[in-house]
Amino acid sequence: FRRPATDLARFEFSELEWSYLLRSNSDFLAQTLRFYEENPPDLVLYNRYCIAGRLIAHRFGLPAIQLSPHFAYHGRSRFWDQGQASNPAELVAYGTRLDSLFADHGLTTGQNLWHVEPLNIHFVPREFQYRSDLFDASFYFSGSLLGRVTESQWRHSGAGKPLVLIS
């Protein structure tokens, strides 16, 4: 069941959804942390909605790059109405719960809903972003990667280190 874009209740997480988010990320962390403790990566690339990726980067003190197939957030705003930032109370409440979840894992920065990394790659082109003039050099807008022709083949040059991609 999809709610219309005008229905702000779409930002309300039911207890079942919240329970699933907690359980799925906890299960993922339990499965991967043991591996990464013995095989620490050099860098973590994670989807902004896969919070376990950010938690892994934090736990091991690793640099991270945030990826997103969605619109970018500038500062602490998601919605724009007549050029003004407008965040529904339901979204703010979700952010508070997210801060609590991150705090349970030792990440107490707050404002986790709006977190950006030193490098953030978005697959929606800059031309389609709301207020694209507000994004600095820490945001890269690649556009879609589908259908692009590559001129060379990428080769793993990890000097014997294994390459792991978690998608």
C-alpha positions as CSV (number, residue, x, y, z in Angstrom):
1,F,0.0,0.0,0.0
2,R,1.6,3.3,-1.1
3,R,0.5,6.5,0.4
4,P,0.1,9.6,-1.8
5,A,2.9,12.1,-1.7
6,T,0.6,14.6,0.1
7,D,-0.1,12.2,3.0
8,L,2.4,13.0,5.7
9,A,1.6,9.8,7.5
10,R,3.9,8.1,5.0
11,F,6.7,9.2,7.3
12,E,5.3,7.4,10.3
13,F,7.0,4.1,11.0
14,S,4.8,1.5,12.5
15,E,6.3,-0.5,15.4
16,L,6.5,-3.5,13.0
17,E,8.5,-1.4,10.5
18,W,10.8,0.0,13.2
19,S,11.3,-3.5,14.6
20,Y,12.2,-4.8,11.1
21,L,14.7,-2.0,10.6
22,L,16.4,-2.7,13.9
23,R,16.4,-6.5,13.4
24,S,17.6,-6.4,9.8
25,N,20.5,-4.0,10.5
26,S,21.4,-6.0,13.7
27,D,21.4,-9.2,11.7
28,F,23.5,-7.7,9.0
29,L,26.0,-6.3,11.5
30,A,26.3,-9.6,13.4
31,Q,27.1,-11.4,10.1
32,T,29.6,-8.9,8.8
33,L,31.4,-7.5,11.9
34,R,33.2,-10.7,12.6
35,F,34.5,-10.8,9.1
36,Y,35.7,-7.2,9.1
37,E,37.4,-7.5,12.4
38,E,39.7,-10.0,10.8
39,N,39.7,-8.3,7.3
40,P,39.3,-4.6,7.8
41,P,38.5,-2.7,4.6
42,D,40.2,0.5,3.7
43,L,37.0,2.3,2.8
44,V,33.2,1.8,3.1
45,L,30.8,2.9,0.4
46,Y,27.2,2.7,1.6
47,N,23.7,3.6,0.6
48,R,22.4,6.4,2.8
49,Y,19.4,4.2,3.7
50,C,21.5,1.2,4.6
51,I,22.5,2.4,8.1
52,A,24.6,-0.7,8.8
53,G,27.2,0.6,6.3
54,R,27.7,3.8,8.3
55,L,27.9,1.9,11.6
56,I,30.6,-0.4,10.2
57,A,32.6,2.7,9.1
58,H,32.2,4.2,12.5
59,R,33.1,1.0,14.4
60,F,36.4,0.6,12.5
61,G,37.2,4.3,12.2
62,L,37.2,4.1,8.4
63,P,36.5,6.7,5.8
64,A,33.2,6.4,4.1
65,I,31.4,7.5,1.0
66,Q,27.7,7.9,1.0
67,L,25.8,6.8,-2.2
68,S,22.2,7.7,-3.0
69,P,19.9,6.9,-5.9
70,H,17.6,9.7,-4.6
71,F,17.5,13.4,-4.2
72,A,20.3,15.0,-2.1
73,Y,19.5,16.7,1.2
74,H,21.0,20.1,1.9
75,G,21.7,20.7,5.5
76,R,18.8,19.6,7.6
77,S,16.0,19.9,5.1
78,R,14.3,17.4,2.8
79,F,11.3,19.3,1.4
80,W,11.1,22.7,-0.2
81,D,7.9,24.7,-0.4
82,Q,8.1,28.0,-2.3
83,G,11.9,28.0,-1.8
84,Q,11.7,27.4,2.0
85,A,12.8,24.3,3.8
86,S,9.8,22.4,5.2
87,N,10.2,19.2,7.3
88,P,7.0,17.5,8.5
89,A,6.8,16.6,12.2
90,E,6.6,12.9,11.3
91,L,10.0,13.1,9.6
92,V,11.5,14.9,12.5
93,A,10.2,12.2,14.9
94,Y,11.7,9.5,12.7
95,G,15.1,11.4,12.9
96,T,14.9,11.3,16.7
97,R,14.4,7.5,16.7
98,L,17.2,7.1,14.2
99,D,19.5,9.2,16.5
100,S,18.6,6.8,19.3
101,L,19.4,3.8,17.2
102,F,22.8,5.2,16.3
103,A,23.5,6.1,19.9
104,D,22.9,2.4,20.8
105,H,25.9,1.6,18.5
106,G,28.1,4.4,20.0
107,L,27.5,7.0,17.3
108,T,26.2,10.0,19.3
109,T,26.5,12.8,16.7
110,G,22.8,13.5,16.5
111,Q,21.0,14.7,13.4
112,N,21.7,11.3,11.7
113,L,18.8,11.7,9.3
114,W,20.7,14.5,7.6
115,H,24.2,13.1,7.9
116,V,26.6,13.6,4.9
117,E,30.1,12.3,4.4
118,P,33.1,14.2,3.1
119,L,32.1,12.6,-0.3
120,N,28.5,11.9,-1.3
121,I,27.6,10.5,-4.7
122,H,24.1,10.9,-6.0
123,F,22.7,9.2,-9.0
124,V,20.2,11.9,-9.7
125,P,21.9,14.6,-11.8
126,R,22.6,18.0,-10.3
127,E,20.2,19.6,-12.9
128,F,17.2,17.7,-11.2
129,Q,18.2,18.6,-7.6
130,Y,16.2,21.1,-5.6
131,R,18.3,24.1,-4.9
132,S,21.3,22.6,-6.6
133,D,23.2,25.8,-6.0
134,L,23.5,25.0,-2.3
135,F,25.6,21.8,-2.7
136,D,29.3,22.1,-2.3
137,A,32.2,20.0,-3.6
138,S,31.4,17.2,-1.1
139,F,28.5,16.3,-3.4
140,Y,29.0,14.6,-6.7
141,F,26.0,14.1,-9.0
142,S,26.8,11.3,-11.5
143,G,23.4,10.8,-13.0
144,S,22.4,7.3,-14.1
145,L,25.1,4.8,-14.8
146,L,22.9,2.7,-16.9
147,G,23.7,2.5,-20.6
148,R,27.1,4.3,-20.3
149,V,29.9,2.9,-22.4
150,T,33.2,2.4,-20.7
151,E,36.4,2.7,-22.7
152,S,38.6,0.6,-20.5
153,Q,38.2,-2.4,-18.2
154,W,38.6,-1.9,-14.5
155,R,41.2,-4.3,-12.9
156,H,41.6,-5.0,-9.2
157,S,45.0,-3.8,-8.1
158,G,44.7,-4.6,-4.4
159,A,48.2,-6.1,-4.2
160,G,46.8,-9.4,-3.0
161,K,44.0,-8.0,-0.9
162,P,40.6,-9.4,-1.5
163,L,37.9,-7.1,-2.9
164,V,34.5,-7.3,-1.2
165,L,31.4,-5.5,-2.5
166,I,28.3,-5.5,-0.4
167,S,25.3,-4.2,-2.2
